[in-house]
Amino acid sequence: MIFLKTDEEIELLRESNDLLGRTLAEVAKGLKPGVTTAQLDTLAEQFIRDNGGIPSCKGFEGYPATLCTSVNEQVVHGIPSEKTVLRDGDIISVDLCVLKNGFHADSAYTFPVGEVSDEVMELLRTTKQALYLGIEQAVTGHRLGDIGFAIQNHCERRHFSVVRDFVGHGIGRSMHEEPEVCNFGRRGNGIVLKTGMTLAIEPMICLGKKDVVIERDGWTARTVDRKPAAHYELSVAVKPGKADILSTFKYVEQVLGERYI
């Protein structure tokens, strides 16, 4: 079932997403070569709880952490660990959900660590651009396939591949609601978007092949060819004329400064 949100509920979603955005910025401040992904996870959980939120992912279907920290060829759901030490030239996708005011927020950002190759930086830029192109289609009267087509077309024209195994979703009182929001598709296909739908749009794009495998931990998805992948995500509300972006990268971008993607 798809739940349409009232204006009041959308504002509560915006509040939870603001906390999530500020949490991502705290993670950005701690990112540097030599830091472990476990250290980032501890930092994020403390910040969320100190600001009246609950880390939604921790304990969800047995997931053990606040953040999903996916490094280089890891696409999504990487588990933070003291053994995973970030190095110069790495990229790390940080994905998290926050519960506040009875509503879940969801967002992800892929960060460069130190100096990253031009090829990988182009992957990051393209993925982020594709996210915003998908968001442009999240307006009343469009169809779900319009979002996926916009993302797929932008990335494949630049010779990157689109992961098929993981998709976006509805967001609200539950962390995952209907509908699924694919990052591929055909224009004019799929359900009609209605005012009040709230969606987490999250392109996962690969430098090489689109195929992924799940690691032995049962969570971490990585590319089959071990080439890097990028992941950006924002939560939005469908509105007439223009989508209302509920989560934000503004705090992260203030921290990144010249490294802004």
Secondary structure, 3 states (H helix, E strand, C coil): CCCCCCHHHHHHHHHHHHHHHHHHHHHHHHCCCCCEHHHHHHHHHHHHHHCCCEECCCCHHHCCCCEEEEECCEEECCCCCCCCECCCCCEEEEEEEEEECCEEEEEEEEEECCCCCHHHHHHHHHHHHHHHHHHHCCECCCEHHHHHHHHHHHHHCCCCEECCCCCEEECCCCCCEEEEECCCCCCCCCCECCCCCEEEECCEEECCCCCEEECCCCCCEEECCCCCEEECEEEEECECCCCEECCCCHHHHHHHHHHCC
